């Protein structure tokens, strides 16, 4: 069953509307959606390595634009929209603890978190609530998200066939690892930050 899902995802990744789907996922993941765009980015690059740089660029631009939406949610709509989103994900208590830290280290916090599997929507909303300079936020987001997606696509482009074989040969274990990392990011936000 997992192999069929993988094969279907690869087929969808080669679909003519896959880039639009990636853009939508990248956009909403930066403000409200819990699943990272890597779920689609990886099979898209593996399906057609010649489009790796275009895929990375689309993912970066859409993610940064979605990050601006998250920033706006935090800045303009925190009480009505941002607070319920933080409550839904269980981030409210930790959110208040990081305010002082964030005021001093905002650029580096955005830059570091944008590159990692850390839930980026928390950073975008927090940046708005903290009223981080929008230009600082934009630069940090562009640098970190761009670095993340371009490095990921570069590795997939360079090591494409061996990585594809590795994924296909180890699909069950990699699926578990992906969900452990995703869940770990949410746990880290809840209990560490």
C-alpha positions as CSV (number, residue, x, y, z in Angstrom):
1,X,0.0,0.0,0.0
2,X,2.8,2.4,0.9
3,X,4.5,1.7,-2.4
4,X,1.3,2.5,-4.3
5,X,1.0,5.8,-2.5
6,X,4.6,6.6,-3.3
7,X,4.2,5.7,-6.9
8,X,1.0,7.8,-7.1
9,X,2.8,10.8,-5.4
10,X,5.5,10.5,-8.0
11,X,2.9,10.5,-10.8
12,X,1.2,13.5,-9.3
13,X,4.6,15.2,-8.9
14,X,5.0,15.0,-12.7
15,X,1.4,16.3,-13.4
16,X,1.1,19.6,-15.3
17,X,-0.4,21.3,-12.3
18,X,2.2,20.1,-9.8
19,X,4.0,23.4,-9.7
20,X,0.8,25.2,-8.8
21,X,0.0,22.7,-6.1
22,X,3.5,23.1,-4.7
23,X,3.1,26.8,-4.6
24,X,-0.2,26.6,-2.8
25,X,1.2,24.1,-0.2
26,X,4.3,26.2,0.3
27,X,2.2,29.3,0.8
28,X,-0.3,27.9,3.3
29,X,2.3,25.9,5.2
30,X,4.0,29.2,6.1
31,X,0.9,30.5,7.9
32,X,-1.6,27.8,8.8
33,X,-1.0,24.4,7.3
34,X,0.9,21.7,9.3
35,X,2.4,19.6,6.4
36,X,5.7,21.0,5.0
37,X,6.1,21.4,1.2
38,X,8.9,18.9,1.2
39,X,6.3,16.2,0.9
40,X,5.7,17.3,-2.7
41,X,9.0,19.0,-3.4
42,X,11.1,15.8,-3.1
43,X,9.0,13.6,-5.5
44,X,8.8,16.5,-7.9
45,X,12.5,16.8,-8.2
46,X,12.9,13.1,-8.3
47,X,10.3,12.9,-11.1
48,X,12.1,15.6,-13.2
49,X,15.5,16.7,-12.0
50,X,15.8,19.2,-14.8
51,X,13.2,21.4,-13.0
52,X,15.0,21.3,-9.6
53,X,15.9,25.0,-9.6
54,X,12.5,26.1,-10.8
55,X,10.9,24.0,-8.1
56,X,13.2,25.5,-5.4
57,X,12.4,29.0,-6.6
58,X,8.6,28.5,-6.6
59,X,8.8,26.9,-3.2
60,X,10.9,29.7,-1.9
61,X,8.8,32.6,-3.3
62,X,5.5,31.0,-2.2
63,X,6.8,30.2,1.2
64,X,8.0,33.7,1.8
65,X,4.7,35.2,0.6
66,X,2.9,32.8,2.9
67,X,5.2,33.9,5.6
68,X,4.0,37.5,5.0
69,X,0.5,36.2,5.5
70,X,1.5,34.6,8.8
71,X,3.2,37.9,9.8
72,X,0.0,39.8,8.9
73,X,-2.1,37.3,11.0
74,X,0.2,38.0,14.0
75,X,0.3,41.7,13.5
76,X,-3.3,42.5,12.6
77,X,-5.3,39.5,13.6
78,X,-3.6,37.9,16.5
79,X,-6.6,38.0,18.8
80,X,-9.1,36.9,16.2
81,X,-6.9,34.4,14.2
82,X,-3.4,34.1,15.5
83,X,-4.3,33.2,19.1
84,X,-6.7,30.4,18.0
85,X,-4.1,29.0,15.7
86,X,-1.5,29.0,18.5
87,X,-4.1,27.4,20.8
88,X,-5.0,24.8,18.2
89,X,-1.3,23.7,18.0
90,X,-0.8,24.0,21.7
91,X,1.8,26.8,21.5
92,X,0.2,29.5,23.7
93,X,2.3,29.0,26.8
94,X,5.6,28.8,25.0
95,X,4.7,31.7,22.9
96,X,4.7,34.1,25.9
97,X,8.0,32.6,27.1
98,X,9.9,33.5,24.0
99,X,8.9,37.2,23.7
100,X,11.9,38.6,25.4
101,X,14.3,36.4,23.6
102,X,12.6,37.2,20.3
103,X,12.8,40.9,20.7
104,X,16.6,40.7,20.8
105,X,17.3,37.9,18.4
106,X,14.4,38.1,15.9
107,X,16.4,38.1,12.7
108,X,18.5,35.1,13.7
109,X,15.5,33.3,15.1
110,X,13.6,33.7,11.8
111,X,16.7,32.7,9.8
112,X,17.4,29.6,11.9
113,X,13.9,28.4,12.1
114,X,13.1,29.0,8.4
115,X,15.9,26.5,7.5
116,X,14.9,23.7,9.9
117,X,11.8,21.4,10.1
118,X,10.6,23.7,13.0
119,X,7.0,24.7,12.2
120,X,7.6,27.9,10.3
121,X,4.0,29.2,10.8
122,X,4.9,29.7,14.5
123,X,7.8,32.0,13.5
124,X,5.7,34.0,11.0
125,X,2.9,34.6,13.4
126,X,5.3,35.4,16.2
127,X,7.2,37.9,14.0
128,X,3.9,39.8,13.4
129,X,2.9,39.8,17.0
130,X,6.4,41.0,18.0
131,X,6.2,43.6,15.3
132,X,9.6,42.5,14.0
133,X,10.8,45.0,11.3
134,X,9.0,43.7,8.2
135,X,12.2,44.2,6.1
136,X,14.2,42.2,8.6
137,X,11.6,39.5,8.5
138,X,11.5,39.5,4.7
139,X,15.3,39.2,4.4
140,X,15.6,36.5,7.0
141,X,12.7,34.5,5.5
142,X,14.1,34.8,2.0
143,X,17.6,33.8,3.0
144,X,16.6,30.9,5.2
145,X,13.7,29.5,3.1
146,X,15.7,29.9,-0.1
147,X,18.7,28.2,1.4
148,X,16.6,25.3,2.7
149,X,14.8,24.6,-0.6
150,X,17.7,25.3,-2.9
151,X,20.1,23.1,-0.8
152,X,17.4,20.3,-0.7
153,X,16.8,20.5,-4.5
154,X,20.6,20.7,-5.2
155,X,21.1,17.5,-3.2
156,X,18.2,15.8,-5.0
157,X,19.4,17.1,-8.4
158,X,23.0,15.9,-7.8
159,X,22.2,12.5,-6.1
160,X,18.9,12.0,-7.9
161,X,18.9,8.3,-9.1
162,X,20.8,6.9,-6.0
163,X,18.5,8.9,-3.7
164,X,15.4,7.7,-5.6
165,X,16.6,4.1,-5.3
166,X,17.4,4.6,-1.6
167,X,13.9,6.0,-1.0
168,X,12.2,3.2,-2.9
169,X,14.2,0.5,-1.1
170,X,13.7,2.0,2.3
171,X,10.2,3.6,1.9
172,X,8.6,2.2,5.1
173,X,11.5,3.3,7.4
174,X,11.8,6.7,5.7
175,X,8.1,7.3,6.1
176,X,8.3,6.6,9.8
177,X,11.4,8.8,10.1
178,X,9.6,11.7,8.3
179,X,6.6,11.6,10.7
180,X,8.9,11.3,13.7
181,X,10.8,14.4,12.6
182,X,7.5,16.2,11.8
183,X,6.1,15.2,15.2
184,X,9.4,16.1,16.9
185,X,9.2,19.6,15.5
186,X,5.8,20.1,17.1
187,X,6.9,18.6,20.4
188,X,10.0,20.8,20.4
189,X,7.8,23.9,19.9
190,X,5.5,22.8,22.7
191,X,8.0,21.7,25.3
192,X,11.3,23.3,24.5
193,X,10.5,26.8,23.2
